[in-house]
Amino acid sequence: MQAAEHDDPTDIKRASTSVPILDVLADRWSPRAWQDRPVEDEKLLRMFEAARWAASSGNEQSWRFLLARRHFDESWEDALACLVEGNREWAQAAPVLVLTAAATETRRGRPYKHAWHDLGLAMGNLSAQATADGLHVHQMGGILPDEARGRFNVPDDFDIVTAVTIGYLGDPASLSERRRESELAPRSRRPLQETLFTGTWNTESPILK
Ligand SMILES: Cc1cc2nc3c(=O)[nH]c(=O)nc-3n(C[C@H](O)[C@H](O)[C@H](O)COP(=O)(O)O)c2cc1C
């Protein structure tokens, strides 16, 4: 079936920003349809190298990643089994699945309060690099952490935080009707006026006037 012109979500999904921002940020979005095309190892390496250079509290670098490539790694089935059913349904078509984990303690054995924050920064870097390389990333909180801990021998001093699909954008027609609708819907965000304050809580910053 020939895809209709309006079935390419790329333009629809581009962020409609109040002022110009970097293309890699405006063009990032979280798809559920994937091409059956492996991601080049060089591009994967670039993504994890980008993640590696994120800032972190005390340079603790909370992040760890378990990478499973559908076409190459036997552990891909195990990684897929760590997703809740609703995510497994569409994530199984992606060529790459990653489980992310964050240290619960600092090197000095203290509680690592900003560990998830720092993993998030690394994921921001990874996503930006992926976008620059023509790839898409979809992060998922809907996972089964106990499955992941058991199947991948994740030690107790790491939280398993998300699973992430990575790949080339696929055809929305491959999705169920409900998912296709969301694949083709514009993205939205709360306005900056409700997010950025100066002086006191809930008071719009003068830079927005
Ligand atoms: C930590 C985190 C958890 C998420 N969990 C899920 C999930 O379990 N399933 C899913 O389909 N999308 C999940 N998402 C994707 C979000 O729904 C998506 O990022 C959000 O709706 C904004 O859309 P955009 O990324 O296309 O801008 C998650 C995203 C993040 C960052």
The ligand as a MOL file (V3000), in Angstrom:
LIG
                    3D

  0  0  0     0  0            999 V3000
M  V30 BEGIN CTAB
M  V30 COUNTS 31 33 0 0 0
M  V30 BEGIN ATOM
M  V30 1 C 10.6860 8.3830 31.7530 0
M  V30 2 C 9.7130 8.1810 30.6260 0
M  V30 3 C 8.8060 7.1450 30.6880 0
M  V30 4 C 7.9310 6.9040 29.5950 0
M  V30 5 N 7.1280 5.7900 29.6190 0
M  V30 6 C 6.4480 5.4360 28.5020 0
M  V30 7 C 5.8020 4.1630 28.4130 0
M  V30 8 O 5.8680 3.3180 29.3160 0
M  V30 9 N 5.1260 3.8800 27.2630 0
M  V30 10 C 5.0610 4.7620 26.2100 0
M  V30 11 O 4.4580 4.4200 25.2010 0
M  V30 12 N 5.6830 5.9720 26.2600 0
M  V30 13 C 6.3840 6.3190 27.3680 0
M  V30 14 N 7.0760 7.5150 27.4150 0
M  V30 15 C 7.0130 8.4640 26.2840 0
M  V30 16 C 6.2020 9.6970 26.6730 0
M  V30 17 O 4.8370 9.3710 26.6920 0
M  V30 18 C 6.5230 10.8430 25.6830 0
M  V30 19 O 7.8640 11.2070 25.8210 0
M  V30 20 C 5.6220 12.0700 25.9450 0
M  V30 21 O 4.2780 11.7770 25.6660 0
M  V30 22 C 6.0370 13.2560 25.0940 0
M  V30 23 O 6.0410 12.9060 23.7360 0
M  V30 24 P 7.3230 13.1470 22.8120 0
M  V30 25 O 8.4650 12.3630 23.4400 0
M  V30 26 O 6.9360 12.5940 21.4710 0
M  V30 27 O 7.6020 14.5960 22.8210 0
M  V30 28 C 7.9400 7.7780 28.4810 0
M  V30 29 C 8.8470 8.8440 28.4470 0
M  V30 30 C 9.7340 9.0450 29.4860 0
M  V30 31 C 10.7440 10.1710 29.3960 0
M  V30 END ATOM
M  V30 BEGIN BOND
M  V30 1 1 1 2
M  V30 2 1 2 3
M  V30 3 2 2 30
M  V30 4 2 3 4
M  V30 5 1 4 5
M  V30 6 1 4 28
M  V30 7 2 5 6
M  V30 8 1 6 7
M  V30 9 1 6 13
M  V30 10 2 7 8
M  V30 11 1 7 9
M  V30 12 1 9 10
M  V30 13 2 10 11
M  V30 14 1 10 12
M  V30 15 2 12 13
M  V30 16 1 13 14
M  V30 17 1 14 15
M  V30 18 1 14 28
M  V30 19 1 15 16
M  V30 20 1 16 17
M  V30 21 1 16 18
M  V30 22 1 18 19
M  V30 23 1 18 20
M  V30 24 1 20 21
M  V30 25 1 20 22
M  V30 26 1 22 23
M  V30 27 1 23 24
M  V30 28 2 24 25
M  V30 29 1 24 26
M  V30 30 1 24 27
M  V30 31 2 28 29
M  V30 32 1 29 30
M  V30 33 1 30 31
M  V30 END BOND
M  V30 END CTAB
M  END
